[in-house]
Amino acid sequence: CDKVEVKMELGESMVDDGSNDGSKSRIKECRRCHRKFDGPRSYTSHKKCCKGVEEDDNLHCCNICSVSFRREQDLETHVNMHEGNKPYECRVTCGERFYGKN
């Protein structure tokens, strides 16, 4: 492989992308599931979720971006936004469609 990987604390990695400018891209890897992330924000969310699922049966995590929710209904609404699904229709007045029930 033309990339050199240096392991760091908490399962983070720094990967030399082989460019001549000496820059390194920061790739973070989860120690539990070995999923890789290219940004600290997505890694932090995933780490909380991955750990939380083991410790808290009431935590529901998005498989797309690893954001966690306490209520399954909130996760369903969130996933609908990722997928562009608007399964809920206003039946009172306007007929507009929404991602969630609320």
N, CA, C and O atoms as a Tinker XYZ file with bonds, in Angstrom:
   408  protein
     1  N      0.841000   -1.187000    0.000000    73     2
     2  CA     0.000000    0.000000    0.000000    64     1     3
     3  C      0.880000    1.242000    0.000000    63     2     4     5
     4  O      1.933000    1.248000    0.638000    81     3
     5  N      0.473000    2.283000   -0.697000    73     3     6
     6  CA     1.263000    3.507000   -0.775000    64     5     7
     7  C      0.930000    4.490000    0.334000    63     6     8     9
     8  O      1.388000    5.632000    0.307000    81     7
     9  N      0.139000    4.059000    1.309000    73     7    10
    10  CA    -0.221000    4.925000    2.428000    64     9    11
    11  C      0.408000    4.391000    3.705000    63    10    12    13
    12  O      0.452000    3.182000    3.929000    81    11
    13  N      0.884000    5.284000    4.523000    73    11    14
    14  CA     1.462000    4.908000    5.806000    64    13    15
    15  C      0.488000    5.332000    6.883000    63    14    16    17
    16  O      0.084000    6.494000    6.936000    81    15
    17  N      0.109000    4.404000    7.739000    73    15    18
    18  CA    -0.874000    4.698000    8.773000    64    17    19
    19  C     -0.197000    4.671000   10.136000    63    18    20    21
    20  O      0.546000    3.742000   10.453000    81    19
    21  N     -0.457000    5.690000   10.931000    73    19    22
    22  CA     0.085000    5.785000   12.276000    64    21    23
    23  C     -1.075000    5.711000   13.251000    63    22    24    25
    24  O     -1.973000    6.552000   13.206000    81    23
    25  N     -1.073000    4.709000   14.139000    73    23    26
    26  CA    -2.152000    4.559000   15.114000    64    25    27
    27  C     -1.980000    5.584000   16.224000    63    26    28    29
    28  O     -0.865000    5.873000   16.659000    81    27
    29  N     -3.107000    6.126000   16.673000    73    27    30
    30  CA    -3.098000    7.126000   17.729000    64    29    31
    31  C     -4.069000    6.713000   18.818000    63    30    32    33
    32  O     -4.721000    5.674000   18.713000    81    31
    33  N     -4.165000    7.503000   19.838000    73    31    34
    34  CA    -5.044000    7.267000   20.973000    64    33    35
    35  C     -6.506000    7.166000   20.545000    63    34    36    37
    36  O     -6.914000    7.824000   19.589000    81    35
    37  N     -7.293000    6.355000   21.237000    73    35    38
    38  CA    -8.735000    6.189000   21.038000    64    37    39
    39  C     -9.107000    5.659000   19.659000    63    38    40    41
    40  O    -10.199000    5.933000   19.160000    81    39
    41  N     -8.212000    4.909000   19.047000    73    39    42
    42  CA    -8.546000    4.319000   17.761000    64    41    43
    43  C     -8.475000    5.287000   16.605000    63    42    44    45
    44  O     -8.898000    4.943000   15.501000    81    43
    45  N     -7.954000    6.490000   16.811000    73    43    46
    46  CA    -7.828000    7.456000   15.736000    64    45    47
    47  C     -6.629000    7.072000   14.879000    63    46    48    49
    48  O     -5.699000    6.426000   15.362000    81    47
    49  N     -6.646000    7.456000   13.637000    73    47    50
    50  CA    -5.535000    7.197000   12.742000    64    49    51
    51  C     -5.178000    8.474000   12.012000    63    50    52    53
    52  O     -6.029000    9.336000   11.791000    81    51
    53  N     -3.919000    8.590000   11.642000    73    51    54
    54  CA    -3.500000    9.670000   10.762000    64    53    55
    55  C     -2.887000    8.987000    9.552000    63    54    56    57
    56  O     -1.945000    8.208000    9.697000    81    55
    57  N     -3.395000    9.260000    8.380000    73    55    58
    58  CA    -2.955000    8.562000    7.186000    64    57    59
    59  C     -2.194000    9.517000    6.287000    63    58    60    61
    60  O     -2.680000   10.601000    5.963000    81    59
    61  N     -0.986000    9.105000    5.881000    73    59    62
    62  CA    -0.209000    9.865000    4.915000    64    61    63
    63  C     -0.752000    9.505000    3.539000    63    62    64    65
    64  O     -0.688000    8.349000    3.121000    81    63
    65  N     -1.283000   10.493000    2.846000    73    63    66
    66  CA    -1.925000   10.218000    1.563000    64    65    67
    67  C     -0.936000   10.136000    0.405000    63    66    68    69
    68  O     -1.346000    9.981000   -0.746000    81    67
    69  N      0.354000   10.239000    0.692000    73    67    70
    70  CA     1.364000   10.092000   -0.342000    64    69    71
    71  C      1.608000   11.345000   -1.151000    63    70    72    73
    72  O      2.399000   11.317000   -2.094000    81    71
    73  N      0.958000   12.439000   -0.816000    73    71    74
    74  CA     1.158000   13.673000   -1.576000    64    73    75
    75  C      2.515000   14.279000   -1.238000    63    74    76    77
    76  O      3.046000   14.061000   -0.149000    81    75
    77  N      3.066000   15.030000   -2.164000    73    75    78
    78  CA     4.388000   15.624000   -1.983000    64    77    79
    79  C      4.394000   16.826000   -1.057000    63    78    80    81
    80  O      5.459000   17.261000   -0.621000    81    79
    81  N      3.222000   17.371000   -0.746000    73    79    82
    82  CA     3.182000   18.571000    0.082000    64    81    83
    83  C      3.283000   18.253000    1.574000    63    82    84    85
    84  O      3.254000   19.166000    2.400000    81    83
    85  N      3.401000   16.981000    1.929000    73    83    86
    86  CA     3.566000   16.605000    3.330000    64    85    87
    87  C      2.288000   16.638000    4.142000    63    86    88    89
    88  O      2.322000   16.431000    5.355000    81    87
    89  N      1.161000   16.895000    3.495000    73    87    90
    90  CA    -0.093000   16.977000    4.240000    64    89    91
    91  C     -0.576000   15.582000    4.623000    63    90    92    93
    92  O     -0.277000   14.595000    3.951000    81    91
    93  N     -1.311000   15.528000    5.692000    73    91    94
    94  CA    -1.884000   14.268000    6.147000    64    93    95
    95  C     -3.384000   14.456000    6.313000    63    94    96    97
    96  O     -3.841000   15.485000    6.812000    81    95
    97  N     -4.135000   13.466000    5.894000    73    95    98
    98  CA    -5.578000   13.521000    6.104000    64    97    99
    99  C     -5.879000   12.774000    7.393000    63    98   100   101
   100  O     -5.326000   11.702000    7.639000    81    99
   101  N     -6.755000   13.340000    8.213000    73    99   102
   102  CA    -7.086000   12.693000    9.484000    64   101   103
   103  C     -8.277000   11.774000    9.278000    63   102   104   105
   104  O     -9.383000   12.213000    8.961000    81   103
   105  N     -8.025000   10.503000    9.463000    73   103   106
   106  CA    -9.084000    9.507000    9.379000    64   105   107
   107  C     -9.190000    8.868000   10.749000    63   106   108   109
   108  O     -8.194000    8.422000   11.319000    81   107
   109  N    -10.393000    8.828000   11.265000    73   107   110
   110  CA   -10.606000    8.247000   12.584000    64   109   111
   111  C    -11.315000    6.914000   12.423000    63   110   112   113
   112  O    -12.209000    6.763000   11.590000    81   111
   113  N    -10.901000    5.951000   13.232000    73   111   114
   114  CA   -11.464000    4.611000   13.160000    64   113   115
   115  C    -12.007000    4.202000   14.520000    63   114   116   117
   116  O    -11.329000    4.359000   15.536000    81   115
   117  N    -13.212000    3.685000   14.542000    73   115   118
   118  CA   -13.841000    3.219000   15.772000    64   117   119
   119  C    -13.183000    1.913000   16.212000    63   118   120   121
   120  O    -13.059000    0.979000   15.419000    81   119
   121  N    -12.767000    1.850000   17.460000    73   119   122
   122  CA   -12.143000    0.631000   17.982000    64   121   123
   123  C    -13.124000   -0.525000   18.077000    63   122   124   125
   124  O    -12.730000   -1.684000   17.946000    81   123
   125  N    -14.386000   -0.228000   18.302000    73   123   126
   126  CA   -15.381000   -1.294000   18.485000    64   125   127
   127  C    -15.790000   -1.949000   17.170000    63   126   128   129
   128  O    -15.803000   -3.176000   17.066000    81   127
   129  N    -16.126000   -1.135000   16.159000    73   127   130
   130  CA   -16.675000   -1.709000   14.919000    64   129   131
   131  C    -15.759000   -1.505000   13.709000    63   130   132   133
   132  O    -16.045000   -2.023000   12.630000    81   131
   133  N    -14.671000   -0.765000   13.872000    73   131   134
   134  CA   -13.660000   -0.500000   12.840000    64   133   135
   135  C    -14.178000    0.314000   11.657000    63   134   136   137
   136  O    -13.569000    0.317000   10.587000    81   135
   137  N    -15.295000    1.000000   11.852000    73   135   138
   138  CA   -15.799000    1.903000   10.821000    64   137   139
   139  C    -14.903000    3.139000   10.800000    63   138   140   141
   140  O    -14.472000    3.600000   11.857000    81   139
   141  N    -14.616000    3.682000    9.617000    73   139   142
   142  CA   -13.709000    4.826000    9.484000    64   141   143
   143  C    -14.478000    6.095000    9.157000    63   142   144   145
   144  O    -15.498000    6.063000    8.469000    81   143
   145  N    -13.967000    7.219000    9.667000    73   143   146
   146  CA   -14.605000    8.525000    9.502000    64   145   147
   147  C    -13.565000    9.539000    9.078000    63   146   148   149
   148  O    -12.423000    9.498000    9.535000    81   147
   149  N    -13.965000   10.458000    8.197000    73   147   150
   150  CA   -13.023000   11.459000    7.705000    64   149   151
   151  C    -13.114000   12.787000    8.437000    63   150   152   153
   152  O    -12.380000   13.720000    8.110000    81   151
   153  N    -13.991000   12.890000    9.411000    73   151   154
   154  CA   -14.108000   14.137000   10.159000    64   153   155
   155  C    -14.334000   13.892000   11.632000    63   154   156   157
   156  O    -14.949000   12.895000   12.012000    81   155
   157  N    -13.839000   14.799000   12.473000    73   155   158
   158  CA   -13.973000   14.604000   13.919000    64   157   159
   159  C    -15.414000   14.638000   14.402000    63   158   160   161
   160  O    -15.750000   13.951000   15.366000    81   159
   161  N    -16.266000   15.414000   13.762000    73   159   162
   162  CA   -17.655000   15.522000   14.219000    64   161   163
   163  C    -18.410000   14.209000   14.010000    63   162   164   165
   164  O    -19.109000   13.740000   14.908000    81   163
   165  N    -18.268000   13.623000   12.830000    73   163   166
   166  CA   -18.962000   12.358000   12.564000    64   165   167
   167  C    -18.399000   11.237000   13.428000    63   166   168   169
   168  O    -19.141000   10.364000   13.877000    81   167
   169  N    -17.094000   11.260000   13.660000    73   167   170
   170  CA   -16.480000   10.239000   14.517000    64   169   171
   171  C    -16.974000   10.359000   15.953000    63   170   172   173
   172  O    -17.279000    9.349000   16.587000    81   171
   173  N    -17.054000   11.574000   16.469000    73   171   174
   174  CA   -17.514000   11.795000   17.842000    64   173   175
   175  C    -18.948000   11.316000   18.015000    63   174   176   177
   176  O    -19.267000   10.669000   19.012000    81   175
   177  N    -19.811000   11.624000   17.064000    73   175   178
   178  CA   -21.200000   11.157000   17.123000    64   177   179
   179  C    -21.264000    9.640000   17.086000    63   178   180   181
   180  O    -22.006000    9.025000   17.851000    81   179
   181  N    -20.488000    9.041000   16.200000    73   179   182
   182  CA   -20.491000    7.590000   16.080000    64   181   183
   183  C    -19.973000    6.929000   17.352000    63   182   184   185
   184  O    -20.542000    5.945000   17.824000    81   183
   185  N    -18.899000    7.471000   17.901000    73   183   186
   186  CA   -18.298000    6.888000   19.107000    64   185   187
   187  C    -19.311000    6.859000   20.244000    63   186   188   189
   188  O    -19.420000    5.866000   20.963000    81   187
   189  N    -20.043000    7.944000   20.401000    73   187   190
   190  CA   -21.082000    8.016000   21.434000    64   189   191
   191  C    -22.153000    6.965000   21.173000    63   190   192   193
   192  O    -22.608000    6.283000   22.092000    81   191
   193  N    -22.544000    6.846000   19.927000    73   191   194
   194  CA   -23.601000    5.911000   19.557000    64   193   195
   195  C    -23.135000    4.464000   19.701000    63   194   196   197
   196  O    -23.849000    3.638000   20.269000    81   195
   197  N    -21.976000    4.161000   19.206000    73   195   198
   198  CA   -21.460000    2.794000   19.239000    64   197   199
   199  C    -21.299000    2.325000   20.681000    63   198   200   201
   200  O    -21.656000    1.193000   21.009000    81   199
   201  N    -20.773000    3.175000   21.527000    73   199   202
   202  CA   -20.612000    2.856000   22.946000    64   201   203
   203  C    -21.971000    2.817000   23.634000    63   202   204   205
   204  O    -22.228000    1.940000   24.459000    81   203
   205  N    -22.831000    3.756000   23.299000    73   203   206
   206  CA   -24.133000    3.874000   23.941000    64   205   207
   207  C    -25.041000    2.690000   23.707000    63   206   208   209
   208  O    -25.813000    2.318000   24.590000    81   207
   209  N    -24.963000    2.090000   22.532000    73   207   210
   210  CA   -25.815000    0.947000   22.228000    64   209   211
   211  C    -25.496000   -0.201000   23.170000    63   210   212   213
   212  O    -26.400000   -0.910000   23.614000    81   211
   213  N    -24.223000   -0.390000   23.476000    73   211   214
   214  CA   -23.830000   -1.456000   24.392000    64   213   215
   215  C    -24.290000   -1.173000   25.811000    63   214   216   217
   216  O    -24.653000   -2.096000   26.540000    81   215
   217  N    -24.280000    0.086000   26.208000    73   215   218
   218  CA   -24.564000    0.454000   27.593000    64   217   219
   219  C    -26.017000    0.835000   27.844000    63   218   220   221
   220  O    -26.469000    0.813000   28.988000    81   219
   221  N    -26.749000    1.179000   26.803000    73   219   222
   222  CA   -28.098000    1.709000   26.975000    64   221   223
   223  C    -29.016000    1.148000   25.893000    63   222   224   225
   224  O    -28.935000    1.543000   24.730000    81   223
   225  N    -29.883000    0.231000   26.287000    73   223   226
   226  CA   -30.793000   -0.392000   25.323000    64   225   227
   227  C    -31.792000    0.599000   24.742000    63   226   228   229
   228  O    -32.417000    0.311000   23.722000    81   227
   229  N    -31.954000    1.752000   25.363000    73   227   230
   230  CA   -32.923000    2.739000   24.897000    64   229   231
   231  C    -32.336000    3.727000   23.897000    63   230   232   233
   232  O    -33.004000    4.696000   23.538000    81   231
   233  N    -31.113000    3.510000   23.441000    73   231   234
   234  CA   -30.474000    4.418000   22.503000    64   233   235
   235  C    -30.657000    3.876000   21.084000    63   234   236   237
   236  O    -30.342000    2.718000   20.811000    81   235
   237  N    -31.169000    4.721000   20.186000    73   235   238
   238  CA   -31.417000    4.332000   18.794000    64   237   239
   239  C    -30.476000    5.136000   17.905000    63   238   240   241
   240  O    -30.460000    6.365000   17.973000    81   239
   241  N    -29.689000    4.451000   17.069000    73   239   242
   242  CA   -28.652000    5.115000   16.279000    64   241   243
   243  C    -28.917000    5.019000   14.781000    63   242   244   245
   244  O    -29.373000    3.996000   14.270000    81   243
   245  N    -28.618000    6.108000   14.104000    73   243   246
   246  CA   -28.745000    6.169000   12.653000    64   245   247
   247  C    -27.583000    5.400000   12.015000    63   246   248   249
   248  O    -26.421000    5.662000   12.328000    81   247
   249  N    -27.889000    4.462000   11.129000    73   247   250
   250  CA   -26.854000    3.695000   10.441000    64   249   251
   251  C    -26.166000    4.502000    9.346000    63   250   252   253
   252  O    -25.124000    4.096000    8.831000    81   251
   253  N    -26.743000    5.636000    8.995000    73   251   254
   254  CA   -26.185000    6.460000    7.929000    64   253   255
   255  C    -25.144000    7.437000    8.465000    63   254   256   257
   256  O    -24.064000    7.569000    7.889000    81   255
   257  N    -25.464000    8.129000    9.572000    73   255   258
   258  CA   -24.546000    9.157000   10.081000    64   257   259
   259  C    -24.196000    8.987000   11.556000    63   258   260   261
   260  O    -23.433000    9.788000   12.096000    81   259
   261  N    -24.729000    7.973000   12.216000    73   259   262
   262  CA   -24.412000    7.643000   13.611000    64   261   263
   263  C    -24.930000    8.622000   14.648000    63   262   264   265
   264  O    -24.445000    8.617000   15.780000    81   263
   265  N    -25.884000    9.450000   14.310000    73   263   266
   266  CA   -26.516000   10.302000   15.314000    64   265   267
   267  C    -27.411000    9.412000   16.162000    63   266   268   269
   268  O    -28.027000    8.479000   15.647000    81   267
   269  N    -27.488000    9.695000   17.464000    73   267   270
   270  CA   -28.285000    8.843000   18.348000    64   269   271
   271  C    -29.513000    9.575000   18.874000    63   270   272   273
   272  O    -29.517000   10.798000   19.013000    81   271
   273  N    -30.553000    8.800000   19.162000    73   271   274
   274  CA   -31.825000    9.325000   19.653000    64   273   275
   275  C    -32.332000    8.444000   20.783000    63   274   276   277
   276  O    -32.087000    7.238000   20.796000    81   275
   277  N    -33.026000    9.039000   21.713000    73   275   278
   278  CA   -33.644000    8.281000   22.804000    64   277   279
   279  C    -34.945000    7.622000   22.349000    63   278   280   281
   280  O    -35.291000    6.532000   22.806000    81   279
   281  N    -35.663000    8.292000   21.444000    73   279   282
   282  CA   -36.954000    7.759000   20.993000    64   281   283
   283  C    -36.821000    7.178000   19.585000    63   282   284   285
   284  O    -36.241000    7.803000   18.697000    81   283
   285  N    -37.359000    5.988000   19.398000    73   283   286
   286  CA   -37.311000    5.333000   18.093000    64   285   287
   287  C    -38.019000    6.168000   17.021000    63   286   288   289
   288  O    -37.597000    6.186000   15.865000    81   287
   289  N    -39.087000    6.852000   17.406000    73   287   290
   290  CA   -39.828000    7.699000   16.468000    64   289   291
   291  C    -38.945000    8.839000   15.949000    63   290   292   293
   292  O    -39.037000    9.209000   14.778000    81   291
   293  N    -38.093000    9.395000   16.811000    73   291   294
   294  CA   -37.185000   10.461000   16.373000    64   293   295
   295  C    -36.168000    9.930000   15.365000    63   294   296   297
   296  O    -35.825000   10.618000   14.404000    81   295
   297  N    -35.687000    8.709000   15.587000    73   295   298
   298  CA   -34.772000    8.089000   14.627000    64   297   299
   299  C    -35.478000    7.876000   13.289000    63   298   300   301
   300  O    -34.899000    8.138000   12.234000    81   299
   301  N    -36.706000    7.410000   13.325000    73   299   302
   302  CA   -37.471000    7.180000   12.096000    64   301   303
   303  C    -37.610000    8.477000   11.292000    63   302   304   305
   304  O    -37.421000    8.481000   10.075000    81   303
   305  N    -37.941000    9.571000   11.973000    73   303   306
   306  CA   -38.057000   10.875000   11.311000    64   305   307
   307  C    -36.719000   11.281000   10.701000    63   306   308   309
   308  O    -36.668000   11.766000    9.571000    81   307
   309  N    -35.646000   11.083000   11.446000    73   307   310
   310  CA   -34.300000   11.433000   10.996000    64   309   311
   311  C    -33.918000   10.641000    9.734000    63   310   312   313
   312  O    -33.418000   11.220000    8.769000    81   311
   313  N    -34.149000    9.342000    9.741000    73   311   314
   314  CA   -33.828000    8.502000    8.583000    64   313   315
   315  C    -34.675000    8.913000    7.377000    63   314   316   317
   316  O    -34.187000    8.913000    6.246000    81   315
   317  N    -35.924000    9.258000    7.612000    73   315   318
   318  CA   -36.773000    9.742000    6.515000    64   317   319
   319  C    -36.161000   10.971000    5.850000    63   318   320   321
   320  O    -36.250000   11.122000    4.632000    81   319
   321  N    -35.540000   11.850000    6.636000    73   319   322
   322  CA   -34.899000   13.045000    6.067000    64   321   323
   323  C    -33.708000   12.645000    5.200000    63   322   324   325
   324  O    -33.519000   13.207000    4.121000    81   323
   325  N    -32.899000   11.679000    5.657000    73   323   326
   326  CA   -31.786000   11.192000    4.835000    64   325   327
   327  C    -32.294000   10.676000    3.495000    63   326   328   329
   328  O    -31.715000   10.960000    2.447000    81   327
   329  N    -33.373000    9.922000    3.543000    73   327   330
   330  CA   -33.875000    9.245000    2.350000    64   329   331
   331  C    -34.848000   10.083000    1.525000    63   330   332   333
   332  O    -35.236000    9.686000    0.426000    81   331
   333  N    -35.240000   11.240000    2.054000    73   331   334
   334  CA   -36.170000   12.103000    1.332000    64   333   335
   335  C    -37.611000   11.621000    1.372000    63   334   336   337
   336  O    -38.441000   12.068000    0.580000    81   335
   337  N    -37.908000   10.716000    2.286000    73   335   338
   338  CA   -39.275000   10.188000    2.423000    64   337   339
   339  C    -40.120000   11.119000    3.279000    63   338   340   341
   340  O    -39.690000   11.562000    4.344000    81   339
   341  N    -41.306000   11.407000    2.814000    73   339   342
   342  CA   -42.266000   12.202000    3.590000    64   341   343
   343  C    -43.569000   11.407000    3.674000    63   342   344   345
   344  O    -44.525000   11.685000    2.950000    81   343
   345  N    -43.595000   10.412000    4.569000    73   343   346
   346  CA   -44.745000    9.505000    4.617000    64   345   347
   347  C    -45.968000   10.045000    5.349000    63   346   348   349
   348  O    -47.039000    9.442000    5.290000    81   347
   349  N    -45.819000   11.168000    6.033000    73   347   350
   350  CA   -46.937000   11.683000    6.838000    64   349   351
   351  C    -47.573000   12.889000    6.164000    63   350   352   353
   352  O    -46.894000   13.852000    5.809000    81   351
   353  N    -48.878000   12.818000    5.996000    73   351   354
   354  CA   -49.621000   13.875000    5.310000    64   353   355
   355  C    -50.528000   14.616000    6.288000    63   354   356   357
   356  O    -51.151000   14.007000    7.157000    81   355
   357  N    -50.593000   15.936000    6.134000    73   355   358
   358  CA   -51.514000   16.745000    6.930000    64   357   359
   359  C    -52.927000   16.455000    6.437000    63   358   360   361
   360  O    -53.266000   16.731000    5.286000    81   359
   361  N    -53.726000   15.906000    7.306000    73   359   362
   362  CA   -55.095000   15.538000    6.924000    64   361   363
   363  C    -56.114000   16.583000    7.367000    63   362   364   365
   364  O    -57.307000   16.453000    7.094000    81   363
   365  N    -55.639000   17.610000    8.046000    73   363   366
   366  CA   -56.552000   18.625000    8.570000    64   365   367
   367  C    -56.874000   19.671000    7.512000    63   366   368   369
   368  O    -58.041000   19.906000    7.199000    81   367
   369  N    -55.834000   20.300000    6.960000    73   367   370
   370  CA   -56.107000   21.415000    6.048000    64   369   371
   371  C    -55.345000   21.380000    4.732000    63   370   372   373
   372  O    -55.956000   21.468000    3.667000    81   371
   373  N    -54.029000   21.255000    4.784000    73   371   374
   374  CA   -53.239000   21.562000    3.587000    64   373   375
   375  C    -52.836000   20.364000    2.732000    63   374   376   377
   376  O    -52.576000   20.537000    1.541000    81   375
   377  N    -52.776000   19.163000    3.289000    73   375   378
   378  CA   -52.356000   18.003000    2.513000    64   377   379
   379  C    -50.856000   17.919000    2.289000    63   378   380   381
   380  O    -50.384000   17.019000    1.594000    81   379
   381  N    -50.100000   18.846000    2.869000    73   379   382
   382  CA   -48.642000   18.819000    2.730000    64   381   383
   383  C    -48.085000   17.571000    3.411000    63   382   384   385
   384  O    -48.676000   17.053000    4.358000    81   383
   385  N    -46.923000   17.089000    2.910000    73   383   386
   386  CA   -46.309000   15.877000    3.450000    64   385   387
   387  C    -45.100000   16.235000    4.315000    63   386   388   389
   388  O    -44.427000   17.239000    4.084000    81   387
   389  N    -44.836000   15.371000    5.339000    73   387   390
   390  CA   -43.781000   15.640000    6.315000    64   389   391
   391  C    -42.955000   14.385000    6.594000    63   390   392   393
   392  O    -43.400000   13.264000    6.348000    81   391
   393  N    -41.725000   14.602000    7.121000    73   391   394
   394  CA   -40.823000   13.506000    7.475000    64   393   395
   395  C    -41.307000   12.738000    8.703000    63   394   396   397
   396  O    -41.141000   11.521000    8.786000    81   395
   397  N    -41.911000   13.458000    9.663000    73   395   398
   398  CA   -42.331000   12.839000   10.916000    64   397   399
   399  C    -43.768000   13.159000   11.260000    63   398   400   401
   400  O    -44.422000   13.959000   10.592000    81   399
   401  N    -44.245000   12.525000   12.306000    73   399   402
   402  CA   -45.641000   12.706000   12.722000    64   401   403
   403  C    -45.905000   14.078000   13.320000    63   402   404   405
   404  O    -47.026000   14.579000   13.235000    81   403
   405  N    -44.909000   14.686000   13.915000    73   403   406
   406  CA   -45.110000   15.975000   14.606000    64   405   407
   407  C    -45.072000   17.135000   13.650000    63   406   408
   408  O    -45.224000   18.284000   14.067000    81   407
